[in-house]
Amino acid sequence: QVVVTAMQEVGIDLSSARPTRLAETLAAAPQIIVTMGCGDQCPHVPGAEHDDWPVDDPQGRPIEEVRRIRDEIRARVAALIQERHWL
């Protein structure tokens, strides 16, 4: 629940969210698939660019570390959006 708390601090409610496996239907036509820390175990989607971000798993970590991970992901997403000129 530490992750839920950390995300609520920035206005994101994950209280009813559940992890979803990357299925073919979810990966039908993406420009890029970003995974976090799964390395060679990450699913491969033909035709999609793939980037695996080496982000720590927040599970079982204290709130201070979860906040750092959250903020790192936010910064990486912002940089990707800017790099790709998506906004």
Secondary structure as GFF3:
##gff-version 3
##sequence-region A 1 87
A	DSSP	alpha_helix	2	8	.	.	.	ID=ss1
A	DSSP	beta_strand	32	36	.	.	.	ID=ss2
A	DSSP	three_ten_helix	39	41	.	.	.	ID=ss3
A	DSSP	beta_strand	49	53	.	.	.	ID=ss4
A	DSSP	alpha_helix	63	84	.	.	.	ID=ss5
###
